[in-house]
Amino acid sequence: MAHARMRLFCRAIGLLVVLSSALAGRAAADVLPSQPITLLDGRLVIGGEGSVSVSPSDPGYFNFTDYNHNALRLVRLGVTAALSAGRHVTVLTEIRTENWDALRPYALYVRVRPWTRHAFDIQAGRIPPVFGAFSRRPYDADNPLVGTPLAYQYLTSLRADALPASADDLLRMRGRGWYASYPIGSSDGGHGLPLVTAFRWDTGIEVSVGDRMQPVSLSVAVTNGTLSNPLVGDDNAGKQLSGRVEWRPVPGLIVGASGARGPFVARAASNALPAGVPRDGLTQTAFGVDAEYSSGYWLVRGEAIVSRWRVPPVSAPFITSPLQAVSAFVEGRYTILPGVYLAGRVDHLGFSTITGSAGPETWDAPVTRFEVGGGYSLQRNVLLKLAFQHDSRDTVRVPTASLAVAQLSFWF
């Protein structure tokens, strides 16, 4: 079986190389669009992106996402459109499909700019996230590697539609975020929640003041879901409040801070709680700091996020304190030749301790990820990446995985 997977991977790599060679030819410039398409006298602008990522299968489910896809074995296609309805109003959307699943509206919102001379926007609908740095650059061209930082992709064992009754229930699912089950709420097994998902946007209203041309900018949003579980329709009659401030003290340096708080437990799960158990305050609270510095051939980024979820104490051994997760990563990119770069990322996700029948233990299994690789621009908007990723986790079942991955991406 391992040899068959490796043969399949090698064939996929060979296919990417053939495609890359074809795209590198002069004929590609005549076939592939190199910039957004403009229609209706400039009022409608259409863009798009596509990527193919291939790797061997992930035996530890380290790279599974909240769409039950492997982020390293993914075909993603997306079309964006911006329709201007005058100087003050623009309608924006992005429609995506992953691995040929159903088309999904990744984004669909109205942006209103009351004053054209001032950087002040109001956005309503399925809106861009305001929390964190990586969530604001989710496209393959903005990611120097192929993998996604743990905070934005890795599935913890906590769910929004099913709850543990005790610390033992939670500890039994330790390190099994791709398929966890609990006695309260949904009786079906399902995937857990990441700290912040990079694969869905939330629905609500957002106000932004300032932009990247100014030293300070601020964004605040009220949404139906939470960072770990964005929603189209509200499932618990609660709203999340999130915000972010960015500071650009000198050219090349960006420093940001983010915060968010909102109820994350679905109404069906909270209604299933026994009588007398509090149903209020079942919230996710998160804080984040990030920094980016670029100079010459170098780009260095770092981000740290702390997330706390409150779950109800139902039965002994009780979960009496918030479940905390702390994630941090540092990544760097160095351009060695025009169109050629090397990159690397060090990433860790840790969890707080709870006390079960067998004693204290982290409520989920800590994870560390290393990824190194590079990219080659076949043309301005066609990028080939090769990377190697190593994951390790504090569990007995599949504690490590080492994966080679290749990605070909295109955008216009």
C-alpha positions as CSV (number, residue, x, y, z in Angstrom):
1,M,0.0,0.0,0.0
2,A,2.8,2.4,0.9
3,H,4.5,1.7,-2.5
4,A,1.2,2.3,-4.3
5,R,0.8,5.6,-2.6
6,M,4.3,6.6,-3.5
7,R,3.9,5.6,-7.1
8,L,0.7,7.7,-7.3
9,F,2.5,10.7,-5.7
10,C,5.4,10.4,-8.2
11,R,2.9,10.3,-11.1
12,A,1.2,13.4,-9.7
13,I,4.5,15.2,-9.4
14,G,5.3,14.2,-13.0
15,L,2.0,15.6,-14.1
16,L,2.7,18.9,-12.4
17,V,6.1,19.1,-14.0
18,V,4.6,18.5,-17.4
19,L,2.0,21.2,-16.8
20,S,4.7,23.5,-15.5
21,S,6.8,23.0,-18.6
22,A,3.8,23.7,-20.8
23,L,2.9,26.8,-18.9
24,A,6.5,28.0,-19.0
25,G,6.4,28.1,-22.8
26,R,5.6,31.3,-24.7
27,A,2.2,29.9,-25.8
28,A,1.0,30.1,-22.2
29,A,1.0,33.9,-22.5
30,D,-1.5,33.6,-25.3
31,V,-3.8,31.1,-23.6
32,L,-3.9,32.1,-19.9
33,P,-5.2,35.6,-18.8
34,S,-2.6,37.5,-17.0
35,Q,-4.8,40.2,-15.4
36,P,-8.4,40.6,-14.3
37,I,-11.1,40.8,-17.0
38,T,-12.9,44.2,-17.1
39,L,-16.4,44.6,-18.5
40,L,-19.2,47.1,-18.5
41,D,-16.9,50.1,-19.0
42,G,-14.8,49.1,-16.0
43,R,-17.8,48.6,-13.6
44,L,-17.4,44.8,-13.5
45,V,-14.0,43.2,-12.8
46,I,-13.6,39.4,-12.8
47,G,-10.7,37.6,-11.5
48,G,-9.9,34.0,-10.6
49,E,-7.5,31.5,-9.1
50,G,-6.8,27.8,-9.3
51,S,-4.4,25.5,-7.7
52,V,-3.5,21.8,-7.6
53,S,-1.7,20.4,-4.5
54,V,-0.5,16.8,-4.4
55,S,1.2,14.8,-1.7
56,P,1.1,11.2,-0.3
57,S,-1.9,10.5,2.0
58,D,-1.7,11.9,5.5
59,P,-2.0,9.0,7.9
60,G,-2.4,11.2,11.0
61,Y,-4.9,13.6,9.5
62,F,-2.6,16.5,10.4
63,N,-3.7,18.5,7.3
64,F,-7.4,17.9,7.3
65,T,-9.6,20.9,7.1
66,D,-13.2,21.7,8.3
67,Y,-14.4,20.7,4.9
68,N,-13.0,17.2,5.5
69,H,-10.4,17.8,2.8
70,N,-6.6,17.3,3.0
71,A,-5.1,20.7,2.5
72,L,-2.1,19.1,0.8
73,R,-4.2,17.0,-1.6
74,L,-6.5,19.7,-3.0
75,V,-7.8,21.0,-6.2
76,R,-9.2,24.5,-5.7
77,L,-10.9,26.8,-8.2
78,G,-12.3,30.2,-7.5
79,V,-13.8,33.1,-9.4
80,T,-14.1,36.6,-8.0
81,A,-16.2,39.5,-9.2
82,A,-16.5,43.1,-8.2
83,L,-19.5,45.1,-9.6
84,S,-19.4,48.8,-9.0
85,A,-22.9,50.4,-8.5
86,G,-21.5,54.0,-8.5
87,R,-18.7,55.8,-6.6
88,H,-19.9,54.6,-3.2
89,V,-21.2,51.1,-3.5
90,T,-19.5,47.9,-4.7
91,V,-20.8,44.3,-4.7
92,L,-18.1,41.7,-4.3
93,T,-18.2,37.9,-4.4
94,E,-16.0,34.8,-4.7
95,I,-17.3,31.4,-5.7
96,R,-15.1,28.4,-4.9
97,T,-15.1,24.7,-5.4
98,E,-12.6,22.3,-3.7
99,N,-12.0,18.8,-5.0
100,W,-14.9,19.3,-7.4
101,D,-17.4,19.6,-4.6
102,A,-20.4,21.9,-4.8
103,L,-19.9,25.5,-5.6
104,R,-19.7,27.6,-2.4
105,P,-19.9,31.4,-1.9
106,Y,-16.6,31.9,-0.1
107,A,-17.4,35.7,-0.1
108,L,-20.5,37.7,-0.9
109,Y,-20.9,41.2,0.4
110,V,-21.7,44.8,-0.3
111,R,-19.0,47.4,0.4
112,V,-20.2,51.0,1.0
113,R,-17.7,53.9,1.1
114,P,-19.6,57.0,2.2
115,W,-16.8,59.4,1.5
116,T,-14.6,58.7,-1.5
117,R,-11.7,60.8,-0.2
118,H,-11.5,58.9,3.1
119,A,-10.6,55.3,3.9
120,F,-13.8,54.4,5.6
121,D,-15.7,51.3,4.5
122,I,-18.8,49.5,5.7
123,Q,-19.2,45.9,4.5
124,A,-22.2,43.6,5.0
125,G,-22.7,40.0,4.0
126,R,-20.2,37.1,3.9
127,I,-17.3,39.4,4.8
128,P,-13.5,39.2,5.0
129,P,-12.3,38.3,8.5
130,V,-10.8,41.0,10.6
131,F,-9.0,38.7,13.1
132,G,-5.3,37.7,12.6
133,A,-2.9,38.2,9.8
134,F,-2.9,34.8,7.9
135,S,-6.7,34.9,7.5
136,R,-6.4,38.1,5.5
137,R,-4.1,36.5,2.9
138,P,-5.7,33.1,2.3
139,Y,-4.6,32.7,-1.3
140,D,-1.9,30.5,-2.6
141,A,0.1,33.4,-4.0
142,D,0.4,34.9,-0.5
143,N,1.5,31.7,1.2
144,P,5.2,31.0,0.6
145,L,4.7,27.3,1.4
146,V,1.9,24.8,0.7
147,G,0.7,24.0,4.2
148,T,-1.5,26.2,6.4
149,P,-0.4,27.3,9.9
150,L,-1.8,25.1,12.6
151,A,-3.9,27.8,14.2
152,Y,-5.8,28.2,10.9
153,Q,-6.2,24.6,9.8
154,Y,-5.5,21.9,12.5
155,L,-8.7,20.4,13.9
156,T,-8.9,20.2,17.7
157,S,-11.1,17.6,19.3
158,L,-13.7,20.3,20.4
159,R,-17.0,20.6,18.5
160,A,-19.7,23.2,18.3
161,D,-22.6,20.7,17.8
162,A,-21.6,18.1,20.4
163,L,-20.3,18.5,24.0
164,P,-18.4,16.4,26.4
165,A,-20.1,15.7,29.7
166,S,-16.9,15.3,31.7
167,A,-13.2,15.7,31.4
168,D,-12.9,12.0,30.6
169,D,-15.1,12.4,27.6
170,L,-12.9,15.1,26.2
171,L,-9.6,13.3,27.0
172,R,-10.8,10.1,25.2
173,M,-10.9,12.2,22.0
174,R,-7.5,13.7,22.6
175,G,-5.7,14.0,19.2
176,R,-8.7,12.9,17.2
177,G,-10.0,16.1,15.9
178,W,-10.8,14.7,12.5
179,Y,-13.5,12.5,14.0
180,A,-14.7,13.2,17.5
181,S,-17.9,12.1,19.3
182,Y,-19.5,13.2,22.5
183,P,-22.7,12.3,24.5
184,I,-24.4,15.7,24.5
185,G,-25.8,17.1,21.2
186,S,-25.3,15.4,17.9
187,S,-24.9,11.7,18.2
188,D,-22.9,11.4,15.0
189,G,-19.1,11.6,14.9
190,G,-17.7,14.6,13.2
191,H,-14.7,16.9,12.8
192,G,-13.6,19.3,15.5
193,L,-12.8,23.0,15.4
194,P,-9.6,24.8,14.5
195,L,-8.6,27.9,16.5
196,V,-9.4,30.1,13.4
197,T,-10.5,28.6,10.1
198,A,-8.9,29.9,6.9
199,F,-11.3,28.0,4.7
200,R,-14.6,29.8,5.5
201,W,-15.7,33.4,6.0
202,D,-18.3,34.6,8.4
203,T,-21.5,36.5,7.8
204,G,-22.2,39.9,9.3
205,I,-21.3,43.5,9.1
206,E,-17.8,45.1,9.3
207,V,-16.5,48.7,9.6
208,S,-12.9,49.6,8.5
209,V,-11.1,52.8,9.1
210,G,-7.7,53.4,7.3
211,D,-5.8,51.3,4.8
212,R,-2.3,50.0,4.1
213,M,-1.3,53.5,2.9
214,Q,-1.8,54.9,6.4
215,P,0.2,54.3,9.5
216,V,-2.8,53.0,11.6
217,S,-5.9,51.1,10.5
218,L,-8.8,49.6,12.5
219,S,-11.4,47.0,11.6
220,V,-14.4,45.9,13.7
221,A,-17.0,43.2,12.8
222,V,-20.2,41.7,14.2
223,T,-20.9,38.2,12.8
224,N,-23.2,35.2,13.2
225,G,-20.5,32.6,13.9
226,T,-17.1,32.5,15.6
227,L,-13.5,32.3,14.5
228,S,-13.5,28.5,14.7
229,N,-17.0,28.1,13.3
230,P,-18.1,30.8,10.8
231,L,-21.8,30.6,9.8
232,V,-24.2,31.9,7.2
233,G,-27.2,31.7,9.5
234,D,-27.0,32.2,13.3
235,D,-27.4,28.8,15.1
236,N,-27.4,30.1,18.7
237,A,-29.0,33.6,18.8
238,G,-25.6,35.1,19.7
239,K,-23.2,37.3,17.8
240,Q,-19.4,37.5,17.8
241,L,-17.6,40.8,18.1
242,S,-14.1,40.9,16.6
243,G,-11.6,43.6,15.8
244,R,-8.1,44.2,14.6
245,V,-5.7,47.2,14.7
246,E,-2.6,47.5,12.4
247,W,0.4,49.8,12.9
248,R,3.0,50.6,10.3
249,P,5.7,52.6,12.1
250,V,8.3,52.4,9.3
251,P,8.3,51.1,5.7
252,G,8.4,47.3,5.5
253,L,7.1,46.7,9.1
254,I,3.5,45.8,10.0
255,V,2.5,45.0,13.6
256,G,-1.1,43.8,14.4
257,A,-3.3,42.9,17.3
258,S,-6.6,41.1,17.2
259,G,-9.4,40.1,19.5
260,A,-12.7,38.2,19.2
261,R,-15.5,36.9,21.5
262,G,-18.8,35.1,20.8
263,P,-20.9,32.0,21.7
264,F,-19.7,29.0,19.8
265,V,-22.1,26.2,21.0
266,A,-25.0,25.4,18.6
267,R,-28.5,25.8,20.0
268,A,-29.2,22.1,19.5
269,A,-26.3,21.1,21.7
270,S,-27.0,23.6,24.5
271,N,-30.7,22.6,24.5
272,A,-29.5,19.0,25.1
273,L,-27.8,19.9,28.4
274,P,-29.4,18.5,31.6
275,A,-31.6,20.7,33.6
276,G,-29.7,23.0,36.0
277,V,-26.5,23.1,33.9
278,P,-25.8,26.7,32.8
279,R,-26.3,27.3,29.1
280,D,-25.0,30.9,29.0
281,G,-21.4,31.9,28.6
282,L,-20.4,29.0,26.3
283,T,-18.1,31.3,24.3
284,Q,-14.9,31.3,22.3
285,T,-12.6,34.2,23.3
286,A,-9.4,34.8,21.3
287,F,-6.5,37.2,21.2
288,G,-3.7,37.5,18.6
289,V,-0.6,39.4,17.9
290,D,1.4,39.4,14.6
291,A,4.3,41.1,12.9
292,E,5.7,41.2,9.4
293,Y,9.0,42.7,8.2
294,S,10.3,42.9,4.6
295,S,13.6,44.3,3.4
296,G,15.4,43.6,0.2
297,Y,15.3,39.8,-0.5
298,W,13.9,38.9,2.9
299,L,10.3,38.6,4.2
300,V,9.8,37.4,7.8
301,R,6.4,36.9,9.5
302,G,5.3,35.7,12.9
303,E,2.0,35.3,14.7
304,A,0.7,34.0,18.1
305,I,-2.9,33.3,19.0
306,V,-4.5,32.3,22.3
307,S,-8.1,30.9,22.2
308,R,-10.3,29.9,25.1
309,W,-13.6,27.9,24.9
310,R,-16.0,27.6,27.8
311,V,-17.9,24.3,28.0
312,P,-20.4,23.4,30.7
313,P,-19.5,21.3,33.8
314,V,-22.0,18.5,33.5
315,S,-20.6,15.5,35.4
316,A,-17.5,14.4,37.3
317,P,-14.7,14.8,36.7
318,F,-15.8,18.3,35.9
319,I,-14.3,20.7,33.3
320,T,-14.1,23.7,35.6
321,S,-11.9,26.2,33.6
322,P,-11.8,27.4,30.0
323,L,-10.2,25.1,27.5
324,Q,-7.2,27.0,26.2
325,A,-5.1,26.6,23.1
326,V,-2.0,28.6,22.3
327,S,-0.5,28.6,18.8
328,A,2.6,30.4,17.4
329,F,4.5,30.3,14.1
330,V,7.4,32.0,12.5
331,E,8.0,31.9,8.7
332,G,10.5,33.4,6.4
333,R,11.1,33.8,2.6
334,Y,14.3,34.6,0.8
335,T,14.5,35.4,-2.9
336,I,17.6,33.9,-4.3
337,L,17.0,34.8,-8.0
338,P,14.3,36.7,-9.9
339,G,11.2,34.5,-9.6
340,V,12.9,31.9,-7.3
341,Y,12.7,31.8,-3.5
342,L,13.3,29.5,-0.5
343,A,11.0,29.5,2.5
344,G,10.5,27.8,5.9
345,R,8.0,27.8,8.8
346,V,8.2,26.6,12.4
347,D,4.8,26.1,14.0
348,H,3.5,24.8,17.4
349,L,0.1,24.3,18.9
350,G,-0.3,23.6,22.7
351,F,-3.2,23.0,25.0
352,S,-4.1,23.7,28.7
353,T,-4.3,20.9,31.3
354,I,-7.5,19.4,32.7
355,T,-7.9,16.7,35.3
356,G,-9.6,13.4,34.4
357,S,-10.0,10.2,36.4
358,A,-6.4,9.2,35.5
359,G,-4.9,12.6,36.6
360,P,-4.0,15.9,34.8
361,E,-3.4,15.9,31.1
362,T,-3.6,18.4,28.2
363,W,-7.1,18.4,26.9
364,D,-5.8,17.8,23.3
365,A,-2.5,16.6,22.0
366,P,0.2,19.3,21.4
367,V,1.4,19.5,17.8
368,T,4.6,20.8,16.2
369,R,5.1,21.3,12.5
370,F,8.2,22.1,10.4
371,E,7.9,23.0,6.7
372,V,10.6,24.0,4.2
373,G,10.4,24.5,0.5
374,G,10.6,27.0,-2.3
375,G,8.8,28.4,-5.3
376,Y,9.5,29.2,-8.9
377,S,7.4,31.7,-10.9
378,L,6.9,30.2,-14.4
379,Q,5.4,33.5,-15.3
380,R,4.1,36.4,-13.3
381,N,0.9,34.7,-12.3
382,V,1.8,31.0,-12.4
383,L,3.7,29.6,-9.4
384,L,5.2,26.2,-8.8
385,K,6.0,25.2,-5.1
386,L,7.8,22.2,-3.7
387,A,7.9,21.6,0.0
388,F,8.6,19.1,2.7
389,Q,6.5,19.0,5.9
390,H,7.1,17.1,9.2
391,D,4.4,16.9,11.9
392,S,4.6,15.5,15.4
393,R,1.9,15.0,18.0
394,D,1.8,13.8,21.6
395,T,-0.3,10.7,20.9
396,V,0.3,6.9,20.6
397,R,-1.6,6.6,17.3
398,V,0.3,8.1,14.3
399,P,2.5,10.4,16.4
400,T,4.4,11.7,13.3
401,A,4.1,12.2,9.6
402,S,6.5,13.4,7.0
403,L,5.1,14.5,3.7
404,A,6.5,15.9,0.4
405,V,4.1,18.2,-1.4
406,A,3.9,20.0,-4.7
407,Q,1.6,22.8,-5.7
408,L,0.9,24.6,-9.0
409,S,-1.2,27.7,-8.7
410,F,-2.5,30.3,-11.2
411,W,-4.4,33.6,-10.8
412,F,-5.5,36.6,-12.7
